[in-house]
Amino acid sequence: MKRFTVRACGPIKATLVIPGDKSMSHRSAMFASLAEGRSVITGFLEAEDCLSTVNAMRSLGAHIEHMGQGTFAIEGTGGHLAQPSGDVDCGNSGTTMRLLSGIVASQPIRARMTGDVSLSKRPMGRVIKPLTEMGARFTAEGGDGKPPLVVEGGSLKPLSYEMPVASAQVKSAVLLAGLSAQGETSVVEPAACRDHTERMLQEFGVTLDLGTPDSNGRRRIALKGPQKLRARDFAVPGDISSAAFWLVAGSAKEGSEITMHGIGLNPTRDGIISVLRRMGADITATPSDPTAAEPSGTIVVTGGKLTGTVIAGAEIPNVIDELPILAVAGAIASGTTIIRDAKELRVKETDRIAAVAGNLRAMGAKVTETEDGMVIEGGHPLHGATLQCFHDHRIAMSGAIAGLFAEGETVIEHVECVDTSYPTFGATLASVLGR
Ligand code: S3P
């Protein structure tokens, strides 16, 4: 078993290298595999989740060559996927399974998609429902919409879909299926969620209508099928969700100054910066090319004192993956931090509300779980503890950062799962601890 052993550290003064964005890496491999021609992807996140997508696309007929660290050359299929010869293993990755559902739905093939223990418990009904309405056939072998999922694709009807939950994965699955349907497919979001699919599809030559809200003023994304993707090179910026751990550590530890270059600054993902600023953090974010399809730039965080805040409503989808580490920030801060409207956290890699609340309580924090969030009474000193991470990378890394603020030793067990999104986290943590 791999574990992190962490103690409180002094001010962190460092320039940290943050690996590629997970959401964009998945999409770059998928879109280049669907496109006609050869794309070169750089900055790709070579972590388990995104490598599951690479292997899945290979099994569906794309030629993907590893050219060097973070660089893949992809010869696309021109939109004609091959029948996979065995199961398509999605590992721990919900993004792989949900987006692939949309892609396979329109192909005259049958694919059985499997996942690990955590993925096998995650709800897939949210993609099965709209894709079935479009004409695909699904069997959820796990029962109750749970994996393994068998998809039998074919020719699809377009769909106008109002998403019941704000999910970029559901939005993406429907739009990807819509690429092959004859006519207009549209998705209405209950609250804006990450828009990498829209931005990157446009980069790969797809025409989208992003400017026509629905009658209630909600964002509506539409495309007219059929449309083809054209190959193009794409540079994946650093993952703001990975930078988030150091944003919290740096902003709460007085005397720190942490610089991170090339971090994705997409406005549907940068909510962590506004939340931390509201808590009193000193963060500057300087875009290097604000006109790029996916903006990125340098983030500098300087240490100080944090105070509690409320994180709720339309802000939630923007910080959905950062809520565990923001809960840690709330425990270190003075005053009360309230997280609500975040029921989705209960169906992530684990129930992240229960996991983070339990771990923080084990370290001496005062945390009350609610159905859709938690209330954290900050300012209670943290002490070391032995923490579990329930196969969830972000719970493991959040526990490690909490340990940097605790008296005594914090041990996080079974941290192999960190390889899902941030394989170099352990090495960066060791350097911060002066090891
Ligand atoms: C993702 C979307 C989010 C996020 C996940 C990655 C994506 O999930 O939590 O880590 O790449 O589209 P939902 O869309 O289900 O909220």
Boltz pocket constraint, residues with backbone or C-beta under 6 A from the ligand:
constraints:
  - pocket:
      binder: B
      contacts: [[A, 22], [A, 23], [A, 24], [A, 95], [A, 166], [A, 167], [A, 168], [A, 169], [A, 170], [A, 172], [A, 193], [A, 194], [A, 320], [A, 321], [A, 344]]
      max_distance: 6.0
